[in-house]
Structures are given as C-alpha cells and as structure tokens.
Amino acid sequence: MAEITFILPDGGHKACPASEGLSLMELALQNSVPGIVAECNGAAACGTCHVIMDDALIEVLDPISDHENDMLDFTNAPREPGSRLSCQIRVDGRLNGAVVRVASEM
C-alpha cells in the first residue's frame, strides 16, 4: 500500500493510505480532500480534479494524453508546469511517498 500526501488549497496537508489501482481522484474523494470535486466522475471531461505534480513525479508517470492536455486548458485554476488531472493517474508503487498539490483558483 502506498501513502500519498495532498497539499490542500489552504496550505494544510492530508496523508492518505492508497491501494494500488485507484486513481488519485478516487483516493482524494475517499479521503474528502478539499478542492477535488470530480464533477465528471473521472471521465477527464471537467477539469475539477486538477493537481500539480513535482518534476520528479512527472518524470516517472506515464505521459500525459492529448485529451488530458487539452482539458487542462479549461480548468478553473491556472495551469502550471506539472499540472495533471488526478483522474488520469493510477496509484502504483511509483507514487509511494508522493506529495501532490491540489490546484487552487487564484
């Protein structure tokens, strides 16, 4: 089991034990992580599960799809380097100990 820490929009932190195979979005919803709304329930159609991954994580994750890349242009929070949709990232051993920042509106 992995542990992933979310940095919340208010600056707080929430550590969540994570079973492999869940999406980061599902993990966030199960743990009531503020800022992850998931209006489309993981269909990569709304952008309300926007998170920011650090460079080290981006290097080990599967590449962003064209569809996800396009959706990130329509999120409420500004797009940043490392922006991803949490519904498109599956928890596996590569994410153990990861710190993921929930995107917040400016």
Chimera marker file (.cmm) of the C-alpha trace (Angstrom):
<marker_set name="trace">
<marker id="1" x="0.000" y="0.000" z="0.000" r="1" g="1" b="0" radius="0.5"/>
<marker id="2" x="1.267" y="3.456" z="-0.902" r="1" g="1" b="0" radius="0.5"/>
<marker id="3" x="0.911" y="6.657" z="1.079" r="1" g="1" b="0" radius="0.5"/>
<marker id="4" x="0.249" y="9.881" z="-0.796" r="1" g="1" b="0" radius="0.5"/>
<marker id="5" x="0.120" y="13.322" z="0.775" r="1" g="1" b="0" radius="0.5"/>
<marker id="6" x="-2.081" y="16.028" z="-0.685" r="1" g="1" b="0" radius="0.5"/>
<marker id="7" x="-1.171" y="19.677" z="-0.127" r="1" g="1" b="0" radius="0.5"/>
<marker id="8" x="-4.531" y="21.372" z="0.299" r="1" g="1" b="0" radius="0.5"/>
<marker id="9" x="-5.585" y="24.732" z="-1.166" r="1" g="1" b="0" radius="0.5"/>
<marker id="10" x="-5.356" y="26.299" z="2.329" r="1" g="1" b="0" radius="0.5"/>
<marker id="11" x="-1.751" y="25.082" z="2.713" r="1" g="1" b="0" radius="0.5"/>
<marker id="12" x="-2.597" y="22.181" z="5.007" r="1" g="1" b="0" radius="0.5"/>
<marker id="13" x="-1.581" y="18.585" z="4.330" r="1" g="1" b="0" radius="0.5"/>
<marker id="14" x="-3.549" y="15.340" z="4.252" r="1" g="1" b="0" radius="0.5"/>
<marker id="15" x="-1.733" y="11.983" z="4.170" r="1" g="1" b="0" radius="0.5"/>
<marker id="16" x="-3.798" y="9.189" z="2.623" r="1" g="1" b="0" radius="0.5"/>
<marker id="17" x="-3.062" y="5.456" z="2.531" r="1" g="1" b="0" radius="0.5"/>
<marker id="18" x="-3.674" y="4.330" z="-1.036" r="1" g="1" b="0" radius="0.5"/>
<marker id="19" x="-4.422" y="0.964" z="-2.599" r="1" g="1" b="0" radius="0.5"/>
<marker id="20" x="-2.821" y="0.336" z="-5.966" r="1" g="1" b="0" radius="0.5"/>
<marker id="21" x="-5.175" y="0.655" z="-8.910" r="1" g="1" b="0" radius="0.5"/>
<marker id="22" x="-7.202" y="3.592" z="-7.589" r="1" g="1" b="0" radius="0.5"/>
<marker id="23" x="-6.917" y="6.874" z="-9.427" r="1" g="1" b="0" radius="0.5"/>
<marker id="24" x="-5.584" y="9.828" z="-7.450" r="1" g="1" b="0" radius="0.5"/>
<marker id="25" x="-9.041" y="11.361" z="-7.877" r="1" g="1" b="0" radius="0.5"/>
<marker id="26" x="-10.731" y="8.322" z="-6.298" r="1" g="1" b="0" radius="0.5"/>
<marker id="27" x="-8.240" y="8.414" z="-3.436" r="1" g="1" b="0" radius="0.5"/>
<marker id="28" x="-8.908" y="12.122" z="-2.884" r="1" g="1" b="0" radius="0.5"/>
<marker id="29" x="-12.687" y="11.618" z="-2.890" r="1" g="1" b="0" radius="0.5"/>
<marker id="30" x="-12.472" y="8.664" z="-0.481" r="1" g="1" b="0" radius="0.5"/>
<marker id="31" x="-10.494" y="10.863" z="1.891" r="1" g="1" b="0" radius="0.5"/>
<marker id="32" x="-12.583" y="14.050" z="1.455" r="1" g="1" b="0" radius="0.5"/>
<marker id="33" x="-9.654" y="16.056" z="0.104" r="1" g="1" b="0" radius="0.5"/>
<marker id="34" x="-10.837" y="19.670" z="-0.331" r="1" g="1" b="0" radius="0.5"/>
<marker id="35" x="-10.544" y="21.058" z="-3.845" r="1" g="1" b="0" radius="0.5"/>
<marker id="36" x="-11.068" y="17.760" z="-5.691" r="1" g="1" b="0" radius="0.5"/>
<marker id="37" x="-14.639" y="17.978" z="-6.998" r="1" g="1" b="0" radius="0.5"/>
<marker id="38" x="-14.629" y="15.401" z="-9.815" r="1" g="1" b="0" radius="0.5"/>
<marker id="39" x="-17.847" y="16.581" z="-11.472" r="1" g="1" b="0" radius="0.5"/>
<marker id="40" x="-17.439" y="14.098" z="-14.359" r="1" g="1" b="0" radius="0.5"/>
<marker id="41" x="-16.602" y="11.145" z="-12.074" r="1" g="1" b="0" radius="0.5"/>
<marker id="42" x="-13.244" y="10.506" z="-13.689" r="1" g="1" b="0" radius="0.5"/>
<marker id="43" x="-14.075" y="10.821" z="-17.381" r="1" g="1" b="0" radius="0.5"/>
<marker id="44" x="-11.454" y="13.568" z="-17.939" r="1" g="1" b="0" radius="0.5"/>
<marker id="45" x="-14.246" y="15.862" z="-19.099" r="1" g="1" b="0" radius="0.5"/>
<marker id="46" x="-14.426" y="18.612" z="-16.464" r="1" g="1" b="0" radius="0.5"/>
<marker id="47" x="-11.009" y="19.519" z="-15.069" r="1" g="1" b="0" radius="0.5"/>
<marker id="48" x="-12.265" y="19.669" z="-11.466" r="1" g="1" b="0" radius="0.5"/>
<marker id="49" x="-9.655" y="17.188" z="-10.218" r="1" g="1" b="0" radius="0.5"/>
<marker id="50" x="-6.661" y="19.330" z="-11.221" r="1" g="1" b="0" radius="0.5"/>
<marker id="51" x="-3.467" y="18.655" z="-9.258" r="1" g="1" b="0" radius="0.5"/>
<marker id="52" x="0.145" y="19.769" z="-9.546" r="1" g="1" b="0" radius="0.5"/>
<marker id="53" x="2.870" y="17.115" z="-9.563" r="1" g="1" b="0" radius="0.5"/>
<marker id="54" x="6.511" y="17.939" z="-8.889" r="1" g="1" b="0" radius="0.5"/>
<marker id="55" x="9.150" y="17.391" z="-11.569" r="1" g="1" b="0" radius="0.5"/>
<marker id="56" x="10.406" y="14.135" z="-10.031" r="1" g="1" b="0" radius="0.5"/>
<marker id="57" x="6.905" y="12.610" z="-10.219" r="1" g="1" b="0" radius="0.5"/>
<marker id="58" x="6.274" y="13.861" z="-13.749" r="1" g="1" b="0" radius="0.5"/>
<marker id="59" x="9.439" y="12.043" z="-14.837" r="1" g="1" b="0" radius="0.5"/>
<marker id="60" x="8.177" y="8.643" z="-13.608" r="1" g="1" b="0" radius="0.5"/>
<marker id="61" x="4.486" y="8.907" z="-14.540" r="1" g="1" b="0" radius="0.5"/>
<marker id="62" x="3.003" y="7.794" z="-17.825" r="1" g="1" b="0" radius="0.5"/>
<marker id="63" x="2.995" y="10.662" z="-20.339" r="1" g="1" b="0" radius="0.5"/>
<marker id="64" x="0.024" y="12.988" z="-20.446" r="1" g="1" b="0" radius="0.5"/>
<marker id="65" x="-2.505" y="12.159" z="-23.180" r="1" g="1" b="0" radius="0.5"/>
<marker id="66" x="-3.532" y="14.703" z="-25.800" r="1" g="1" b="0" radius="0.5"/>
<marker id="67" x="-7.075" y="14.743" z="-24.359" r="1" g="1" b="0" radius="0.5"/>
<marker id="68" x="-5.878" y="15.393" z="-20.802" r="1" g="1" b="0" radius="0.5"/>
<marker id="69" x="-3.509" y="18.062" z="-22.100" r="1" g="1" b="0" radius="0.5"/>
<marker id="70" x="-6.406" y="19.800" z="-23.875" r="1" g="1" b="0" radius="0.5"/>
<marker id="71" x="-8.672" y="19.591" z="-20.790" r="1" g="1" b="0" radius="0.5"/>
<marker id="72" x="-6.051" y="21.292" z="-18.633" r="1" g="1" b="0" radius="0.5"/>
<marker id="73" x="-6.511" y="24.427" z="-20.737" r="1" g="1" b="0" radius="0.5"/>
<marker id="74" x="-10.055" y="24.742" z="-19.326" r="1" g="1" b="0" radius="0.5"/>
<marker id="75" x="-9.539" y="24.251" z="-15.586" r="1" g="1" b="0" radius="0.5"/>
<marker id="76" x="-10.622" y="26.916" z="-13.090" r="1" g="1" b="0" radius="0.5"/>
<marker id="77" x="-7.168" y="27.038" z="-11.527" r="1" g="1" b="0" radius="0.5"/>
<marker id="78" x="-4.281" y="28.321" z="-13.626" r="1" g="1" b="0" radius="0.5"/>
<marker id="79" x="-2.306" y="25.661" z="-15.447" r="1" g="1" b="0" radius="0.5"/>
<marker id="80" x="1.227" y="25.185" z="-14.128" r="1" g="1" b="0" radius="0.5"/>
<marker id="81" x="4.202" y="23.017" z="-15.024" r="1" g="1" b="0" radius="0.5"/>
<marker id="82" x="3.283" y="19.646" z="-13.542" r="1" g="1" b="0" radius="0.5"/>
<marker id="83" x="-0.485" y="20.143" z="-13.957" r="1" g="1" b="0" radius="0.5"/>
<marker id="84" x="-2.372" y="16.872" z="-14.343" r="1" g="1" b="0" radius="0.5"/>
<marker id="85" x="-5.914" y="15.592" z="-13.925" r="1" g="1" b="0" radius="0.5"/>
<marker id="86" x="-5.906" y="13.304" z="-10.902" r="1" g="1" b="0" radius="0.5"/>
<marker id="87" x="-8.498" y="11.045" z="-12.562" r="1" g="1" b="0" radius="0.5"/>
<marker id="88" x="-5.878" y="10.085" z="-15.155" r="1" g="1" b="0" radius="0.5"/>
<marker id="89" x="-3.178" y="8.956" z="-12.712" r="1" g="1" b="0" radius="0.5"/>
<marker id="90" x="-3.335" y="5.463" z="-11.239" r="1" g="1" b="0" radius="0.5"/>
<marker id="91" x="-1.783" y="4.734" z="-7.871" r="1" g="1" b="0" radius="0.5"/>
<marker id="92" x="1.112" y="2.298" z="-8.029" r="1" g="1" b="0" radius="0.5"/>
<marker id="93" x="4.475" y="1.859" z="-6.343" r="1" g="1" b="0" radius="0.5"/>
<marker id="94" x="5.920" y="4.859" z="-8.181" r="1" g="1" b="0" radius="0.5"/>
<marker id="95" x="3.651" y="7.129" z="-6.130" r="1" g="1" b="0" radius="0.5"/>
<marker id="96" x="4.544" y="5.816" z="-2.674" r="1" g="1" b="0" radius="0.5"/>
<marker id="97" x="5.559" y="8.834" z="-0.604" r="1" g="1" b="0" radius="0.5"/>
<marker id="98" x="4.395" y="11.293" z="-3.272" r="1" g="1" b="0" radius="0.5"/>
<marker id="99" x="3.327" y="14.801" z="-2.368" r="1" g="1" b="0" radius="0.5"/>
<marker id="100" x="0.646" y="16.155" z="-4.704" r="1" g="1" b="0" radius="0.5"/>
<marker id="101" x="-0.621" y="19.749" z="-4.578" r="1" g="1" b="0" radius="0.5"/>
<marker id="102" x="-4.325" y="20.356" z="-5.163" r="1" g="1" b="0" radius="0.5"/>
<marker id="103" x="-4.675" y="23.210" z="-7.654" r="1" g="1" b="0" radius="0.5"/>
<marker id="104" x="-6.461" y="26.256" z="-6.304" r="1" g="1" b="0" radius="0.5"/>
<marker id="105" x="-8.186" y="29.130" z="-8.032" r="1" g="1" b="0" radius="0.5"/>
<marker id="106" x="-6.366" y="32.442" z="-7.878" r="1" g="1" b="0" radius="0.5"/>
<link id1="1" id2="2" r="1" g="1" b="0" radius="0.2"/>
<link id1="2" id2="3" r="1" g="1" b="0" radius="0.2"/>
<link id1="3" id2="4" r="1" g="1" b="0" radius="0.2"/>
<link id1="4" id2="5" r="1" g="1" b="0" radius="0.2"/>
<link id1="5" id2="6" r="1" g="1" b="0" radius="0.2"/>
<link id1="6" id2="7" r="1" g="1" b="0" radius="0.2"/>
<link id1="7" id2="8" r="1" g="1" b="0" radius="0.2"/>
<link id1="8" id2="9" r="1" g="1" b="0" radius="0.2"/>
<link id1="9" id2="10" r="1" g="1" b="0" radius="0.2"/>
<link id1="10" id2="11" r="1" g="1" b="0" radius="0.2"/>
<link id1="11" id2="12" r="1" g="1" b="0" radius="0.2"/>
<link id1="12" id2="13" r="1" g="1" b="0" radius="0.2"/>
<link id1="13" id2="14" r="1" g="1" b="0" radius="0.2"/>
<link id1="14" id2="15" r="1" g="1" b="0" radius="0.2"/>
<link id1="15" id2="16" r="1" g="1" b="0" radius="0.2"/>
<link id1="16" id2="17" r="1" g="1" b="0" radius="0.2"/>
<link id1="17" id2="18" r="1" g="1" b="0" radius="0.2"/>
<link id1="18" id2="19" r="1" g="1" b="0" radius="0.2"/>
<link id1="19" id2="20" r="1" g="1" b="0" radius="0.2"/>
<link id1="20" id2="21" r="1" g="1" b="0" radius="0.2"/>
<link id1="21" id2="22" r="1" g="1" b="0" radius="0.2"/>
<link id1="22" id2="23" r="1" g="1" b="0" radius="0.2"/>
<link id1="23" id2="24" r="1" g="1" b="0" radius="0.2"/>
<link id1="24" id2="25" r="1" g="1" b="0" radius="0.2"/>
<link id1="25" id2="26" r="1" g="1" b="0" radius="0.2"/>
<link id1="26" id2="27" r="1" g="1" b="0" radius="0.2"/>
<link id1="27" id2="28" r="1" g="1" b="0" radius="0.2"/>
<link id1="28" id2="29" r="1" g="1" b="0" radius="0.2"/>
<link id1="29" id2="30" r="1" g="1" b="0" radius="0.2"/>
<link id1="30" id2="31" r="1" g="1" b="0" radius="0.2"/>
<link id1="31" id2="32" r="1" g="1" b="0" radius="0.2"/>
<link id1="32" id2="33" r="1" g="1" b="0" radius="0.2"/>
<link id1="33" id2="34" r="1" g="1" b="0" radius="0.2"/>
<link id1="34" id2="35" r="1" g="1" b="0" radius="0.2"/>
<link id1="35" id2="36" r="1" g="1" b="0" radius="0.2"/>
<link id1="36" id2="37" r="1" g="1" b="0" radius="0.2"/>
<link id1="37" id2="38" r="1" g="1" b="0" radius="0.2"/>
<link id1="38" id2="39" r="1" g="1" b="0" radius="0.2"/>
<link id1="39" id2="40" r="1" g="1" b="0" radius="0.2"/>
<link id1="40" id2="41" r="1" g="1" b="0" radius="0.2"/>
<link id1="41" id2="42" r="1" g="1" b="0" radius="0.2"/>
<link id1="42" id2="43" r="1" g="1" b="0" radius="0.2"/>
<link id1="43" id2="44" r="1" g="1" b="0" radius="0.2"/>
<link id1="44" id2="45" r="1" g="1" b="0" radius="0.2"/>
<link id1="45" id2="46" r="1" g="1" b="0" radius="0.2"/>
<link id1="46" id2="47" r="1" g="1" b="0" radius="0.2"/>
<link id1="47" id2="48" r="1" g="1" b="0" radius="0.2"/>
<link id1="48" id2="49" r="1" g="1" b="0" radius="0.2"/>
<link id1="49" id2="50" r="1" g="1" b="0" radius="0.2"/>
<link id1="50" id2="51" r="1" g="1" b="0" radius="0.2"/>
<link id1="51" id2="52" r="1" g="1" b="0" radius="0.2"/>
<link id1="52" id2="53" r="1" g="1" b="0" radius="0.2"/>
<link id1="53" id2="54" r="1" g="1" b="0" radius="0.2"/>
<link id1="54" id2="55" r="1" g="1" b="0" radius="0.2"/>
<link id1="55" id2="56" r="1" g="1" b="0" radius="0.2"/>
<link id1="56" id2="57" r="1" g="1" b="0" radius="0.2"/>
<link id1="57" id2="58" r="1" g="1" b="0" radius="0.2"/>
<link id1="58" id2="59" r="1" g="1" b="0" radius="0.2"/>
<link id1="59" id2="60" r="1" g="1" b="0" radius="0.2"/>
<link id1="60" id2="61" r="1" g="1" b="0" radius="0.2"/>
<link id1="61" id2="62" r="1" g="1" b="0" radius="0.2"/>
<link id1="62" id2="63" r="1" g="1" b="0" radius="0.2"/>
<link id1="63" id2="64" r="1" g="1" b="0" radius="0.2"/>
<link id1="64" id2="65" r="1" g="1" b="0" radius="0.2"/>
<link id1="65" id2="66" r="1" g="1" b="0" radius="0.2"/>
<link id1="66" id2="67" r="1" g="1" b="0" radius="0.2"/>
<link id1="67" id2="68" r="1" g="1" b="0" radius="0.2"/>
<link id1="68" id2="69" r="1" g="1" b="0" radius="0.2"/>
<link id1="69" id2="70" r="1" g="1" b="0" radius="0.2"/>
<link id1="70" id2="71" r="1" g="1" b="0" radius="0.2"/>
<link id1="71" id2="72" r="1" g="1" b="0" radius="0.2"/>
<link id1="72" id2="73" r="1" g="1" b="0" radius="0.2"/>
<link id1="73" id2="74" r="1" g="1" b="0" radius="0.2"/>
<link id1="74" id2="75" r="1" g="1" b="0" radius="0.2"/>
<link id1="75" id2="76" r="1" g="1" b="0" radius="0.2"/>
<link id1="76" id2="77" r="1" g="1" b="0" radius="0.2"/>
<link id1="77" id2="78" r="1" g="1" b="0" radius="0.2"/>
<link id1="78" id2="79" r="1" g="1" b="0" radius="0.2"/>
<link id1="79" id2="80" r="1" g="1" b="0" radius="0.2"/>
<link id1="80" id2="81" r="1" g="1" b="0" radius="0.2"/>
<link id1="81" id2="82" r="1" g="1" b="0" radius="0.2"/>
<link id1="82" id2="83" r="1" g="1" b="0" radius="0.2"/>
<link id1="83" id2="84" r="1" g="1" b="0" radius="0.2"/>
<link id1="84" id2="85" r="1" g="1" b="0" radius="0.2"/>
<link id1="85" id2="86" r="1" g="1" b="0" radius="0.2"/>
<link id1="86" id2="87" r="1" g="1" b="0" radius="0.2"/>
<link id1="87" id2="88" r="1" g="1" b="0" radius="0.2"/>
<link id1="88" id2="89" r="1" g="1" b="0" radius="0.2"/>
<link id1="89" id2="90" r="1" g="1" b="0" radius="0.2"/>
<link id1="90" id2="91" r="1" g="1" b="0" radius="0.2"/>
<link id1="91" id2="92" r="1" g="1" b="0" radius="0.2"/>
<link id1="92" id2="93" r="1" g="1" b="0" radius="0.2"/>
<link id1="93" id2="94" r="1" g="1" b="0" radius="0.2"/>
<link id1="94" id2="95" r="1" g="1" b="0" radius="0.2"/>
<link id1="95" id2="96" r="1" g="1" b="0" radius="0.2"/>
<link id1="96" id2="97" r="1" g="1" b="0" radius="0.2"/>
<link id1="97" id2="98" r="1" g="1" b="0" radius="0.2"/>
<link id1="98" id2="99" r="1" g="1" b="0" radius="0.2"/>
<link id1="99" id2="100" r="1" g="1" b="0" radius="0.2"/>
<link id1="100" id2="101" r="1" g="1" b="0" radius="0.2"/>
<link id1="101" id2="102" r="1" g="1" b="0" radius="0.2"/>
<link id1="102" id2="103" r="1" g="1" b="0" radius="0.2"/>
<link id1="103" id2="104" r="1" g="1" b="0" radius="0.2"/>
<link id1="104" id2="105" r="1" g="1" b="0" radius="0.2"/>
<link id1="105" id2="106" r="1" g="1" b="0" radius="0.2"/>
</marker_set>
